[in-house]
Amino acid sequence: MNRDPLAESELQRSARDAVREADGPVTSIRSAIRGLDGWKLRAFVASCAEHVAPAFKLLASATSVPIFERALHSAWAVVTNDEENVASSLQLISRLPEAAVDDSHRREYYATLAMEVLENALRTSCDQDAHDSADLACCLAFDLYASFDGIASGSPNMVIDPKSPPPKGALESAEMNSLSNTLSILREESGRRDDIGRKCESEAKKSAQVLLQSLPALIRQRYGK
């Protein structure tokens, strides 16, 4: 399926709705995104994509993973190089088979969520409303981590009332801490753009290990294999 990479999907709208009325740290993070511009905004959303990369790599088809990895590399490259062409990466991942998956009973469903985080990270470099794409990438990342918390609690298909959400699980809490740390780096550290970008990437890869270490057991719990 060749999906329009600039169209907001039902999964994306649901993710945004799920955290739209959240209080506390999530709201603070989403508000802080509005204070980032240019390469710092792109570094933030690349971090979101890096955090969810383990879900794609473990749940997507083997042939899709190299394309995802190249697109993720492009998301980081544009942090330090304004001339990086992300449009081709957007087109490539929009053609992946995971783009057609919207059934949460399929393994690829969570890979689709991860792919949509990356799509919006890339859109931040080419959309007129970059902050909206960044906000959506953030919401999708939170939604993915919350979904895995749901699996851990034994309720993978629970319907969440955004006005009265359940307590945050360990994975979603870890994601909040990771994104808060990224914001601190981008707002408080001085130095060369390249150095700060590389630090964000290094920290994001470390943070992704939390999900990577948890996923095999969660996949077995959800799908029995």
C-alpha positions in Angstrom: 0.0 0.0 0.0 1.3 3.5 -0.9 -0.1 5.7 1.7 -0.1 9.5 1.4 2.7 10.4 3.8 1.2 13.8 4.5 -2.3 12.5 5.6 -3.1 12.1 9.2 -4.3 8.5 9.8 -6.9 7.2 12.2 -4.2 5.7 14.4 -2.6 9.1 14.6 -5.8 10.9 15.5 -6.5 8.3 18.2 -3.1 8.7 19.7 -3.4 12.5 19.8 -6.9 12.2 21.4 -5.6 9.8 24.0 -3.2 12.3 25.4 -5.0 15.5 24.5 -6.5 16.1 28.0 -3.7 14.5 30.0 -2.3 16.4 32.9 1.2 16.9 34.4 4.4 15.9 32.7 2.8 14.9 29.3 1.2 18.3 29.0 4.4 20.0 30.0 6.4 18.1 27.4 3.8 18.9 24.6 3.8 22.6 25.6 7.6 22.7 25.6 7.7 21.4 22.0 6.2 24.8 20.9 9.3 26.5 22.3 11.7 24.5 20.0 12.4 25.4 16.4 14.6 24.3 13.5 17.2 21.7 14.2 16.3 21.5 17.9 12.7 20.5 17.1 14.1 18.0 14.6 16.4 16.5 17.3 13.4 16.1 19.6 11.3 14.2 17.1 14.2 12.1 16.0 14.5 11.1 19.6 10.9 10.1 19.7 11.5 7.9 16.6 14.6 6.4 18.1 12.7 5.5 21.3 10.1 3.4 19.4 12.5 1.8 16.9 12.8 -1.5 18.8 9.1 -2.1 18.2 9.5 -1.8 14.5 12.6 -3.9 14.4 11.1 -6.7 16.4 7.6 -6.7 14.9 7.8 -5.6 11.3 8.7 -7.8 8.4 12.5 -8.4 7.9 12.4 -6.7 4.5 10.9 -3.5 6.0 13.5 -3.1 8.8 16.4 -1.8 6.6 14.1 0.8 5.0 13.0 2.0 8.5 16.6 2.2 9.6 17.6 4.3 6.6 14.7 6.6 7.2 15.7 6.9 10.9 19.2 7.8 9.9 17.8 10.5 7.7 15.8 11.9 10.6 19.0 12.2 12.6 21.0 13.5 9.6 18.7 16.5 9.1 19.4 17.6 12.7 22.9 18.6 11.7 22.5 19.1 7.9 19.7 21.3 6.6 20.2 19.9 3.1 19.3 16.3 4.0 16.5 15.2 1.7 13.8 13.5 3.9 11.1 13.4 1.2 12.5 10.2 -0.4 12.5 8.5 3.1 8.9 9.6 3.6 7.9 8.1 0.3 9.8 4.8 1.0 8.3 4.1 4.4 4.8 5.1 3.2 5.0 2.1 0.8 5.9 -0.4 3.5 3.3 -3.2 4.1 3.0 -2.1 7.7 1.3 1.1 6.4 -1.8 -1.0 5.8 -2.1 -2.5 9.3 -4.8 -1.2 11.6 -5.7 -4.4 13.5 -4.3 -4.5 17.0 -4.5 -8.3 17.0 -1.7 -8.5 14.4 1.9 -8.3 15.4 2.6 -5.6 12.9 0.2 -3.2 14.5 2.7 -1.9 16.9 5.3 -1.7 14.2 2.8 0.5 12.3 2.6 2.9 15.3 6.4 3.1 15.5 6.5 3.8 11.7 4.0 6.6 12.1 6.2 8.2 14.8 9.1 8.2 12.3 6.8 9.5 9.5 5.9 12.5 11.7 9.5 13.1 12.7 10.4 13.3 9.0 7.4 15.6 8.3 8.8 18.0 10.8 11.4 18.9 8.2 9.0 19.5 5.4 5.5 20.4 6.8 4.4 24.0 7.0 3.2 23.3 10.6 6.3 21.5 11.9 5.2 21.9 15.5 2.0 20.0 14.7 3.9 17.1 13.2 6.3 17.1 16.2 3.3 17.1 18.6 1.9 14.1 16.8 5.2 12.2 16.9 5.3 12.8 20.6 1.7 11.6 21.2 2.2 8.5 19.1 5.4 7.6 21.1 3.5 8.0 24.3 0.6 5.9 22.9 2.9 3.1 21.9 4.6 2.9 25.3 1.2 3.1 27.0 0.0 0.2 24.7 2.9 -2.0 25.9 2.1 -1.1 29.5 -1.4 -2.3 28.7 0.0 -5.6 27.5 2.1 -5.9 30.7 -1.0 -5.3 32.8 -3.0 -8.0 30.9 -5.3 -5.4 29.2 -3.9 -5.0 25.6 -7.3 -3.9 24.2 -8.5 -1.6 26.9 -10.4 1.5 25.9 -8.8 4.5 27.6 -11.0 7.5 28.5 -8.7 10.5 27.9 -10.6 12.4 30.6 -9.9 9.7 33.2 -6.8 7.7 32.1 -5.4 4.9 34.2 -2.2 5.4 36.1 0.9 5.5 33.9 2.8 2.3 33.7 6.6 1.8 33.9 7.2 2.1 30.2 5.2 5.3 29.6 6.8 6.8 32.7 10.3 5.9 31.4 9.3 7.6 28.1 8.3 10.7 29.9 11.6 10.8 31.7 13.5 10.3 28.5 11.8 13.0 26.6 12.1 15.4 29.6 15.8 14.7 29.5 16.0 15.4 25.8 14.2 18.7 26.3 16.7 19.7 29.0 19.6 19.0 26.7 18.1 21.1 23.9 17.1 24.0 26.1 20.0 24.2 28.5 23.2 23.0 26.9 25.3 25.3 24.9 27.8 24.2 22.2 28.0 23.2 18.6 24.9 22.0 16.9 26.7 18.8 15.8 27.8 18.0 19.3 24.3 18.6 20.9 22.7 16.6 18.1 25.0 13.6 18.7 24.4 13.8 22.4 20.6 13.7 21.8 21.1 10.7 19.5 23.3 8.9 22.0 20.8 9.5 24.8 17.9 8.3 22.7 19.6 5.1 21.8 20.2 4.4 25.5 16.6 5.2 26.3 15.4 2.8 23.6 17.1 0.0 25.5 14.3 0.1 28.1 11.7 -0.9 25.4 14.1 -3.3 23.7 14.7 -5.3 26.9 11.0 -5.5 27.7 9.6 -6.3 24.3 10.5 -10.0 23.8 8.5 -11.0 26.9 5.6 -8.6 26.0 5.4 -10.1 22.5 5.3 -13.6 23.9 2.6 -12.5 26.4 0.5 -10.8 23.7 1.0 -13.2 20.8 2.2 -16.4 22.4 5.4 -16.7 20.4 
